[in-house]
Amino acid sequence: MMKRLRQRSASCHPSHFRRLQNLWASSIGLGTYLGDADDATDARYAEAIRAALAQGCNVLDTAVNYRCQRSERTIGRTLEALCTEGTLTRDEVILCTKGGYLPFDGAVPDDPGRCLVETVITPGLASYEEIVAGCHCLAPAYLDHMLRLSLANLRVAALDVYYLHNPEQQLDEIGPEPFLQRLEAAFALLEARAQEGAFRYYGVATWNGLRGRPGGRGQLSLEALVRLAERLGGDDHHFRVIQLPYNLAMPEAFTFANQVVGGEPMTVLQAAARLGLSVVTSAGLLQSRLTRLPASFESHIPGLATAPQRALQFARSTPGVTTALAGMSRRAHVEENLSLTRQPLLDEESIRRLFDRTKW
């Protein structure tokens, strides 16, 4: 796999590929969250995915609820076509998706409440009590159904990474003890499915859950999550990947010591390294809000032509980050962002200087 990747990505700098557990992952991944649920957006994503895979990006990130399942389906059709054409093989792509939010089927229905009843409650996938905020569920039967749906949408027999999607939303609503019970049931299901070969690894993809103050509302402990996985799966458990936002405006993973491992305070990136977890970061461009930066960043992140490139260079260069995701629904986005793959990384001292006010 790695030999084929390097042959096809000969122009990429050696630092571009790095380990995600026992897989080789690109430093920049393609996200599929944004965009309308329509055919035109599907077509743009398909073109962008083809371009990205041809230019050294091999991490594709999605979720069953993104664009009413259309993001998964577009990835599935595109990968199937590329494999049929002989352009690539399945093992060259790291395919990641998420379950937890209730998905619609192709378009937002006229009556979402009725859709919930017909697709979740009546089939017995979950009870009303197991659904929070009218949209989020961690019930094992529901997650199992979402996993099978994602596999069908993506047209694959197995995934590489399967995330619980923003599990902190449950913690916010129901409190610590019920949340831990629900999380244990979800982890038990995912350990079983990983052992059966449905995916290589599972993890949590969070928004607020790993960025808050220690012990704060909705805050997750990485050490507690790993210990739960060890209890259910032993030393060979499959809880190995986490995802959280990380960008120039949301730098907590690198700057905020809000985790405790072995009694020692540390940042999320330090805790992940200590616990053997790979880190994928989301919102590299903060949903396009970092496509314009002050001119002063040009001297701190030099040698690049555009603000999006500087923002992604920061994220992918930070020590401990495996892959920095960026939403790329157009070929032009791919061309701009993946030109970074030919560049060396920023050194750690350059990253730290960005947070030193005396250096500005």
Helices and strands as residue ranges (DSSP letters): H 2-8, G 14-16, E 17-20, E 23-26, E 28-31, H 39-54, E 59-61, G 66-69, H 70-85, G 90-92, E 94-99, H 112-116, I 117-121, G 128-130, E 131-132, E 136-137, H 140-154, E 159-165, H 168-174, H 176-196, E 199-205, H 222-233, G 234-236, E 239-245, H 252-255, E 259-261, E 264-266, H 268-275, E 278-282, H 297-300, H 307-317, E 323-327, H 331-338, G 339-342, H 348-353, G 357-359
